[in-house]
Amino acid sequence: MGAGLARSGLARRTALGTATLLIGANLPDVDVLAYVDGPGADLAFRRGWTHGIPALIVLPFLLTGALLLLNRGIRRAGRAGLPSGVVPHEILLLSAVSILTHPILDTLNTYGVRWLMPFAGRWFYGDTLFIVDPWLWLVLTMGLVLGRGRGRKRARGFNDRGTRPARVALGVAGAYVVGMAALGLAARTITQRELESDGGRIDQLMVGPRPLTPLVRQVVAAEGNWYRVATFRWLSRPHLDPASERRFPRPRPDDPALAAARATPAGERFLLWARFPAVQVEPGPAGGSLIHLIDLRYANRPDTGFGTVTVASASPPAELSR
């Protein structure tokens, strides 16, 4: 996204415009450093402090200051590696625009963003695009590739002929996002109606995208004591595929296995992040238990890697069973 914005002509507003847009579009992911704090730390911290509204106010000023200091430092060293014509208020504007694109795009997927951090930990989910949407990447990449060499390079960017493909790509990408959002909202309405047709009441619902298949979506619904996981297909009737449906026990808030998992750092961090947490308990070493936590957005069994965590408890399985 940062490269697309730069190629569209925004970068020519100031020297260092391209660098500003590229760095800014990725800067909120500085929270990736949370990985060094042990298991589950990334889930507890990512898409929070550096993606929240306060950070979106502060980060543009930090990025602008860093780039201006870099520019000044290199020039004082007597090197001409950076172009002339740095305009501070334009750097600040480009920083704000590029940084804002990041949490907006993150919100569009099923992982979500905590916009209110550090004041509140509520997650916001768009359920519109897959986390790494191949069609969005393809469109934006085509805009960059087709624009290369078409315009004469200037000190602050490219001429109109060279920027047109990127602008078209950004427009197509925006239309694609709007279309996927409309399809998602309609699919959610239909899914809720079909799920509740047998008399059940849906407490929580996700109708999320899948990679490469805009007309097929993943459904996870919380209904009473159960989670229902199924596939939604626009080209089928009924839209929910009966053959794809699976049910998983939904733990109660006072579930002893959840309480035991929450008493461990990894379990607490995972449960702060999980949207549809399921629990499986099996015997562990020395008479204790292994508690498998599974977020049904991304996994349906303990051994799938992402979306699961396993913690140990000294309590035997009989004490943790429901």
C-alpha positions in Angstrom: 0.0 0.0 0.0 2.8 2.4 0.8 4.5 1.8 -2.5 1.1 2.2 -4.3 0.5 5.5 -2.7 4.0 6.7 -3.5 3.8 5.6 -7.2 0.3 7.3 -7.5 2.0 10.7 -7.2 1.9 11.5 -3.5 5.6 10.9 -3.1 6.4 14.0 -5.3 5.0 16.3 -2.7 8.4 16.4 -1.0 11.8 14.8 -1.1 11.8 11.6 1.0 8.1 11.2 0.1 8.6 7.6 -1.0 10.5 6.7 2.1 7.9 8.3 4.3 5.0 6.4 2.6 6.9 3.1 2.7 7.9 3.3 6.3 4.7 4.8 7.5 2.5 2.1 5.9 4.4 -0.5 8.0 5.3 1.5 11.1 2.5 0.2 13.3 3.9 -3.3 13.0 6.8 -2.2 15.2 4.9 -4.2 17.8 6.4 -7.3 16.2 9.1 -6.9 18.8 6.7 -8.4 21.3 7.7 -11.8 20.0 10.8 -11.6 22.1 8.7 -11.6 25.3 7.9 -15.3 25.2 5.0 -17.5 24.2 1.8 -15.7 23.4 3.3 -12.2 23.9 2.6 -11.3 20.3 -1.1 -12.2 20.7 -1.4 -10.1 23.8 0.4 -7.0 22.4 0.1 -7.0 18.7 -2.5 -4.8 16.9 -3.0 -2.9 20.2 -0.8 0.0 21.5 0.8 0.7 18.1 -2.5 0.4 16.2 -4.8 2.4 18.6 -6.0 6.0 18.1 -3.4 7.5 20.4 -0.6 5.9 18.5 -2.0 7.1 15.2 -1.7 10.7 16.6 1.9 10.2 18.0 3.5 8.0 15.3 3.3 10.6 12.4 5.3 13.1 14.5 7.9 10.5 15.5 8.4 9.4 11.9 8.6 13.0 10.7 11.1 13.9 13.4 13.2 10.8 12.6 13.3 11.5 8.9 14.2 15.2 9.4 17.0 14.3 11.8 18.3 11.7 9.3 18.2 14.3 6.5 20.0 16.9 8.6 22.6 14.4 9.9 23.6 13.2 6.5 23.8 16.7 5.1 26.0 17.8 8.0 28.2 14.9 7.3 28.8 16.4 3.9 27.1 13.7 1.9 24.7 14.3 -0.9 22.9 11.0 -0.6 19.5 12.5 0.1 17.6 14.7 -2.4 17.0 18.4 -1.6 13.6 19.8 -1.2 12.4 18.2 2.1 9.2 19.9 3.2 8.5 19.1 6.9 4.7 19.7 6.8 4.4 17.5 3.8 6.5 14.7 5.5 4.0 15.0 8.4 1.0 14.8 6.1 2.4 11.7 4.2 3.3 10.1 7.5 -0.3 10.5 8.8 -1.9 9.2 5.7 0.4 6.2 5.3 0.2 5.2 9.0 -3.6 5.4 9.0 -3.9 3.0 6.1 -2.3 0.2 8.2 -4.9 -0.3 11.0 -7.7 0.4 8.5 -6.5 -2.5 6.3 -5.8 -4.7 9.4 -9.4 -4.1 10.6 -10.8 -5.5 7.4 -9.7 -9.1 8.3 -10.8 -11.6 10.9 -7.7 -10.9 13.1 -9.0 -7.5 14.0 -7.5 -4.4 15.7 -7.8 -2.8 19.1 -8.5 0.8 18.1 -9.0 2.0 21.7 -5.8 0.8 23.2 -4.3 1.5 25.7 -7.7 2.6 27.2 -9.7 -0.4 26.3 -8.9 -3.9 24.9 -12.0 -4.3 22.7 -11.3 -5.9 19.3 -12.9 -4.6 16.1 -13.3 -7.1 13.2 -14.1 -6.3 9.6 -14.4 -9.9 8.3 -14.0 -8.5 4.8 -10.6 -9.5 3.5 -8.3 -12.5 4.1 -5.3 -11.6 6.2 -3.1 -11.8 3.1 -5.5 -11.2 0.3 -4.0 -12.4 -2.9 -6.3 -10.3 -5.2 -5.5 -7.1 -3.4 -1.8 -7.8 -3.6 -2.1 -8.6 -7.3 -4.0 -5.4 -8.2 -1.6 -3.2 -6.3 1.5 -5.0 -7.7 0.2 -4.6 -11.2 -0.2 -0.8 -10.6 3.5 -0.7 -9.5 4.8 -2.8 -12.4 2.8 -1.2 -15.1 3.9 2.3 -14.0 7.6 1.6 -14.0 9.4 3.3 -16.8 6.3 5.1 -18.1 7.1 8.5 -16.7 10.3 10.5 -16.5 11.6 10.4 -13.0 11.7 13.8 -11.2 13.2 14.9 -8.0 9.9 14.5 -6.1 8.3 11.6 -7.9 6.9 10.7 -11.4 4.9 12.6 -14.0 1.2 11.9 -14.5 1.7 9.3 -17.2 3.8 7.2 -14.8 1.4 7.6 -11.9 -1.8 6.6 -13.7 -1.5 2.8 -13.4 -1.0 3.1 -9.6 -4.0 5.4 -9.3 -6.1 3.0 -11.3 -4.9 0.1 -9.1 -5.8 2.0 -5.9 -9.2 2.7 -7.4 -9.7 -1.0 -8.3 -8.5 -2.1 -4.9 -10.9 0.3 -3.2 -13.8 -1.0 -5.3 -12.8 -4.6 -4.5 -12.8 -3.8 -0.8 -16.2 -2.2 -1.0 -17.6 -5.2 -3.0 -16.2 -7.7 -0.5 -17.6 -5.7 2.4 -21.1 -5.7 0.8 -20.8 -9.5 0.1 -19.7 -10.1 3.7 -22.6 -8.1 5.2 -25.2 -9.9 2.9 -23.6 -13.3 3.7 -23.8 -12.5 7.4 -27.5 -11.7 7.2 -28.3 -14.9 5.2 -26.1 -17.0 7.5 -27.8 -15.8 10.7 -31.2 -16.5 9.1 -30.3 -20.0 8.0 -28.6 -20.9 11.3 -31.6 -19.7 13.3 -34.1 -21.4 11.1 -34.0 -24.5 13.4 -35.0 -22.4 16.4 -31.5 -21.7 17.9 -30.2 -18.3 18.9 -26.8 -17.1 17.7 -24.9 -15.2 20.3 -21.8 -14.5 18.2 -21.1 -14.8 14.5 -18.2 -14.6 12.1 -18.7 -15.0 8.3 -15.1 -14.5 7.2 -13.3 -14.6 3.9 -11.1 -17.4 2.6 -8.1 -17.0 0.3 -8.6 -17.0 -3.5 -12.4 -17.7 -3.2 -14.5 -14.5 -2.8 -17.7 -16.4 -3.2 -16.9 -18.9 -0.4 -16.7 -17.9 3.2 -15.9 -19.4 6.6 -18.7 -19.4 9.2 -18.1 -19.7 13.0 -21.2 -19.2 15.2 -21.6 -19.4 19.0 -25.0 -20.9 19.8 -25.7 -21.8 23.4 -23.3 -24.5 24.6 -21.9 -25.1 21.1 -19.8 -23.6 18.3 -21.0 -24.3 14.8 -18.4 -24.2 12.1 -19.5 -24.4 8.4 -18.8 -23.2 4.9 -20.9 -20.5 3.2 -21.3 -20.7 -0.6 -22.9 -18.0 -2.6 -23.6 -20.3 -5.6 -25.4 -23.0 -3.5 -28.8 -23.4 -1.9 -28.9 -23.4 1.0 -25.9 -21.2 1.2 -24.6 -23.0 4.3 -23.2 -26.4 3.2 -24.7 -29.0 5.6 -21.9 -31.5 4.8 -19.3 -29.0 6.1 -20.8 -28.3 9.5 -19.0 -29.3 12.6 -19.9 -28.7 16.2 -17.5 -28.0 19.1 -18.3 -27.6 22.8 -18.4 -24.0 23.9 -16.8 -23.5 27.3 -18.7 -21.6 30.0 -17.0 -18.5 31.4 -16.4 -20.4 34.7 -15.0 -23.5 33.0 -12.3 -24.9 35.3 -10.0 -25.7 32.3 -10.3 -22.0 31.1 -9.5 -20.8 34.7 -6.5 -23.1 34.9 -5.2 -22.0 31.5 -5.8 -18.3 32.4 -3.5 -18.8 35.4 -0.5 -19.3 33.0 1.0 -16.4 31.1 0.6 -18.1 27.7 -3.0 -19.1 28.4 -3.9 -15.6 29.6 -2.4 -14.0 26.6 -4.1 -16.4 24.2 -7.5 -15.9 25.8 -7.2 -12.1 25.6 -6.8 -12.6 21.8 -9.1 -15.5 21.1 -12.5 -14.8 19.5 -14.0 -18.3 19.5 -11.9 -20.2 22.2 -12.5 -24.0 22.4 -10.9 -26.2 25.0 -9.6 -29.7 24.9 -8.0 -31.5 28.0 -5.9 -34.6 28.0 -3.7 -36.3 30.6 -0.3 -34.7 31.1 2.9 -35.7 32.8 3.1 -36.5 36.5 -0.7 -36.8 36.8 -1.4 -33.3 35.6 -3.2 -32.2 32.4 -2.4 -30.6 29.1 -5.0 -27.9 28.2 -5.3 -27.2 24.5 -6.8 -23.8 23.6 -8.1 -23.5 20.1 -9.4 -20.4 18.3 -11.9 -21.7 15.8 -11.2 -18.8 13.4 -7.9 -20.4 12.4 -7.8 -24.0 13.7 -10.0 -26.9 14.7 -7.5 -29.2 16.4 -4.5 -28.6 18.7 -1.7 -29.5 16.3 -2.3 -26.9 13.6 0.2 -24.3 14.9 -1.3 -20.8 14.5 -4.5 -20.3 16.4 -3.7 -22.8 19.2 -1.7 -23.0 22.4 -1.1 -25.7 24.9 -0.4 -25.1 28.6 0.2 -27.5 31.4 -1.8 -27.8 34.6 -1.0 -29.7 37.8 -4.7 -30.6 38.1 -5.8 -34.0 36.8 -8.2 -34.1 33.8 -11.1 -35.1 36.0 -11.0 -31.8 37.9 -10.9 -29.8 34.7 -13.6 -31.6 32.8 -17.0 -30.0 32.5 
